[in-house]
Every structure is written in C-alpha cells, then in structure tokens.
C-alpha cells in the first residue's frame, strides 16, 4: 500500500505545479521575492513607504456553485477569473490596490492539465487586476469529493493610504450614484440559476437569439474586474465617497453597506438596460422582480457615490478603463437603505 493507492498522487501534484508555472510567471510584480513552489510567498513592502499611513486590505471568496457549470461543460479556463474578481473587487471597493493573490483548489482527483487550466484563469484575473499570484495550494480529497469535481477559493491582499479609504462616511444628500456594467450573472445566485434552467449539456449548449450566444457561454462569462476603472477614477482626481460591490444579496443587501446612517439611496431601474439573461431567468423561473434584485446584480456590478460636480469626470474615467458607466440614482436624506423605483 502507498499514498497513490489510497487516492493521492504526489507525482500528479508535481506535474500540476510545473504546468502552471508559465501562467503564474505572467502575473509577477517587482515586489515578489520568491518563486512558485516555496513554503510561503514573499512580497516586498518597499513601494508603500511613501504612503502617509499605509493600510493593508484583504478579501477572500470563491465561485460558489458556478463551478458546477464548468464541470458540465468541461470548460475550466475562466472560472479562475471569477475567483480573483470576487476578492480583488472587494479590495478595490475600499479604495485599495490589490498586491498579491493566493488560490486554493480542492479536488477529488488531481488531473494536472485540468488544474493548470484552472490556474491559467486565476493568472488571467491577476493580470487584469495587477495582482501577483505568489502562491496557492492544490489539495486532493479522494473519498470526500467526486473525482471529476473541484472547488476553488482565493485570498487577496491590497494596500491603501488611510486617507484614501472609501468608507461612505461623507456621503451627502444630492450625491450621485454611478453604476458600472456587469459582464453577466458574475458568481452569485447560481443555486437559483441551476433551479431555473435544466443543467445538462444539451440545455447549456442551446443557442438563444436573445442572448446572442449559448446559455452556457452566457452563464460562464467571467466576473468583471473593476480594479482598473477605480484606479482610473482616482487618477482623474475624483474622490469616490462610497462604493458597493454588487454580489450575493444583490442591490437590497449590498447598497446599504456603503451608506452612513441617515442616508438613503434611490436607484432608478430604467436608468440602464437590464441584460437579457436576467430577463430570461425572471421569465423562465417565474422569479418576482424584488427577488431578482435581491439575488443578482441585474447588470450592475459596482455602484459608486460621487459629488455631482465629479460625475462627468467619473464617467469619462470609467470609459477610459474600458468599462461602461450609467448614472443610476442619487442619495437622499432618510433611513439607511435603498429604494428601487
């Protein structure tokens, strides 16, 4: 009897690391002091010495049951982008710059080529956000997970000068809410998605004119990363007063998190075009409108609060970064919360 016979293939683990190295290398920053394969990742903080009061920010998350679609379609090259996005968007939401990222893959059986493909997506997400992929772990769990399945989670660390942290504390009545378009469902609400649609290859590979692609392609579209857009806004000289990453819980849970007491957000639902996938889900699943806005991003992945005088500059900065902005509402006096009208 040996470890391989018990279900854990150490040699496959070595091969996975070798295959993923070429993807990881493309994420390196000059601050990275160690290579892949060590017991820890080292990252120099020399570059942040010029900050008055540097503050470290962290975020950890996974992709939820969206990974089930990757299994069904045997497509594993973008799910890693989702993992990175969920973490770095939270860091950016506080005004921070993501510095480095670590991933954790738990699998029933280590198929080196599949693991390397997953990590290629993680590396792409890191490149999109400017974070270095400095380490990770692939854990083989025979008997705990089916051989063809895996779960993916990650952890990001960023930095911000204390004076630049986005807290929402100075939001005032009359401030404008700007939304940035999502790339689709992102990585939340997939337990409901999987109840609405039949989860098999035939259903997922069906092309829909209203989507302009197959259902599977639409649902697997990776989560949008907003790091560059927020950096572009900052470089334009705009102070973002408040920021909300629209994830699980949709508008009703996430928008209030960016508000101080005594301020109320009013969002106009007709201020932008809701993407077809959300309309299809509401129709096919007979999901009431409030539940849709309480579960999904409905086409808006990030909401910003800015001074009315900064609206034009903010919109131009977002467009420059390649994202799509909409003026979606405003801040009013009132009980902390959000009204969609």
N, C-alpha and C positions, 0 to 999 in steps of 0.2 A: 504493500500500500504506500502511496506517496500523495503529495498535495494535488497533483494533476488528476489523479484518480478520484480524489474527493470533490473535484469540480472547479478547482482554482488553477489556472495555467499561468505560471510565473513567466514563462517564455513569451506567451502572448502579451503579457504586460510590458515586457521589454520592447517587443516589436511595436506596440502601440506608441510608446514614447518616441521611438526612432522615427515612426511615420509622421507624428505630429510636429516634430521639431521644425520642419520647414515652414509650417504655418505660424508657429509661435514666434519664430525669428522676425517675421514681418511686423510684429507689434512692439518691438523693443524701443525703449527711450534711453537717452544717455544716462539717466539716473539708475538704470538697472545694473547691479553689481554682480549678479550671479547668473549662471546658465541653468537651463532646464535639467532636472534630474537631481538637484541637491535636496537637502532635508528642509530647507526654507528658502524663500526668495528675499533678496536684499535690495533695498531701494533707497538711494541717497536722498536726503532732505536738504542738500546744499542749495538747491534752486529756490527754496522758500524762505531763505534767511532774510530777504529784503522785505518780507511782509511785516507789518507792524505787530500783529498778533495772529499768527497762523493757527488755524483750527482744522483738525482732521475730521473728515466726514466719512461715514461708512454706510453701506447698503448691502443687503443680502436678499436673494429671492430665487425663484425657479420659474419654470414654464408651465406649471400646473398640468392639467390633463391634455394640453395641446400636444404633448409628446405622443399621445395615442394615435393622432393623425399621421405623425411621422412614421410610426410603426406600420400602420395600414398601407401607406403609400410607399414605404421603403425609401423615404427621402429624408436624409439626415443632415444636409449641408446648410440649413438655415436656422434650425432650432436653437443653435448656439448664439445666434444674433439676438434672439428673443431673451435668452438668459442674461446676456450682457446688458441689453436695453433696460430690462426691469430694474437692474441695480444702478446703472450709471445715470439713468434719468432721475432717480430719486436723489442722487448726489448733486446733479446739476440743478434740481429743483430748489435746493438750498443755496444756490449760487456758487457751488464748488466746481473745481476742475478734477475730473477723475484722473488718478495717478496710476493705479495698478489694479489688476483683477486676478482672482483665482477661481478655478472651476472645480466642481465635484461631480463625477459621473458614477452612479451606481448601476451595475448591470447584472443580468442573470448569467451571462457568459461573455467573456471578452473576445470580441471579434475585432482584431487590430485595425482592419481597414475601416470598419464602421466607426470605431472610436476616433480614429484620425479624421474622418469626415465630420463627425460632430464637433471636434475641436477646431476644424477649419472654419466653422461658423462662429465659434467663440472668438477666434482670432480676427475674423472679419468685423465682428461687433466691437472688439477692442480697437481696431484700426479706425473705425468710424467715430469712436469716442475719444481717441487719443490716449487710451489707457494701455499700459504694458501688461501682457499676460505673463506673469512671473512665476506661476506655479499652479498646481492642481493635484487631483487625486482621481484615479480610476479604481473603483472597488468592485471586485467580482463577488456576487452573492448567490452562489448556487443553492437551490432549495428555498430561497427567500423570494426570488423573482423569476419569472419565466425567462428562458434562455434568450429569446428574441427581444426582450424589453429592457429599458433603462430609465433612469430618472436623472435629471440634470439640474444642478443648482450652482449658484455663484456668489461671490463676495467682492465688493469693490471698495476701495479706499480713495478718497479725494481730499482736496485741501481748499480752504478759502480764508481770506483775511477776515478777521472778526467783524470789521466794519462793513464788509460786503455781504454778510449772511442775509439771505432773503427770509424774513420772518412774518411779513404781513402786518407788523405792528403799526406802521404808519399809513395804512390804507385809510382813505377818507371818502366820504360821500362824493360822488361825481367822478371818481377814478374809473377808468375804462378797462373792461375785460377783453383780452385778445386771446383767441383760441388758435392753436396750431393743428393742422390736419393730421389725423392718424393715417396709418397705412392699411387699416382694416380693423379686425377684431383684436389685434395685438395678442396678449397672453392671458386674458381674463374671461371668465364666463364660459369656458369650454365644457364644463359639466352640463350646462344648459344647452350649448350648441349641439352636443352629442345626443341630447334627447330630442332636439328639433329635427335633425337630419338622420337618415339611416347611415350608419357608419360602416360602410363596406366599400370596396374598390370601385364597384360599378357606380354607386352614388357619388363618390368623391371625384371620379373621373368624368362625370357628366358635365358637358359644356352648357352654360346658360348665357343667352344673348344679353340679359340684363346685367350680368356680371362682366361680360367680355372675356371670360376665361372659365376654367372648370371650377367646380365648387371647392375641390381640394386645394387648387392653386390659390384661390381667394382666401380660404381659411388659414393656410400655412404661410401667407405673406408675413414676413418677419416684422416684429415690433419696430416702429420708428424710433430712432435715437435722436434726441433733441439737444445734445451737448453743443454742437457747432452753432446752432441757432441761438442758444442762450449766450454763448461766447460772443457771437456777432452783435447781439443787442448791447452787451456790456461794452464792447469796443466802440460802439456808436455813441457812447456816452449816456446811455439810458439807464436809470436806476429802476430795476424791476422791484416793485414793492411787495408783491406776493406771487406765489407760483404753486400750482397744483398739478400733479401728475395723475391723469385720469386712468386709474387701474381698477382693481376689483372694488365694487361698490359704486362704480360709475360717478355721475355728477352729484348725486344726493349725499354720498359719503365723503367724496374727496374735495369738492369745492369748499365746504365749510372748514376744512382743515387749514386752509390758508387765510381764514378770516379772523380778525380780532373780535372781542366781544363788542356788541353794539353796531356791527356792520353786517349788512345783508347783500348777497349777490343776486342780481336779476339777470337771467340769461334768456335771450330770445331764440326760440327753437328754429325760427325761419331765417336766421341770420347767415346760414350756410346750408348747403345741400347735404343731407344725410346720405352716406354711401349706400348703394343698392343692397349690399349684403345684410345690412341691419333691417332694411325694409322687408327683405325676403324672410329673415328669421322671424320678425314680428308676425308676418302673414302665415308662414308655414307652421309656426309653433303656437299660433294664437296667443302671443305674449302681449299683455297690455302695455301701453306706452310708458307708464310710470316705471314698470318693471324693467323695460328696456333701458331707460335712463338710469336705473338703479343698479344695473348689472354690467352694461357695456359702455365703451367710450363714445359710441354713436357718431364717430367721425372726428372727434376732437381728442387728441392725445395729451395735450398740455394746455392749461389756462394760466394766463398772466394778468396781473393787475398793474397798470401803469397810470401815470399822471396824464390827463387829457392833452397836455402840451407835447407829450412824447409819443403819441400814437403813431404819427406819420413816420418818425424815425424808427420806431419799433417794427412797424410793418415792412419798411424797406430793408432793415437788418435781417429780418426773418427770411425775406425773399432772397437776399444775397446769399444766405446759407443754404438755399435750396429747399426751404420749407414753404408751406402755404398758410398764410395767416388770415384770420377773419376777426372783425370786430363783432363780438357776440353778446355784449351786455355791459352792465355798469354796477357800481357799488352804491348802495343807499344806506341811510340810517335805518336801524331796525334790529330785530332779534337775529343773532348769529345763525345763518342758514342760507339756503338757496331757493329761489323761485324760478321755475322754467315756465315761460309763457309764450 
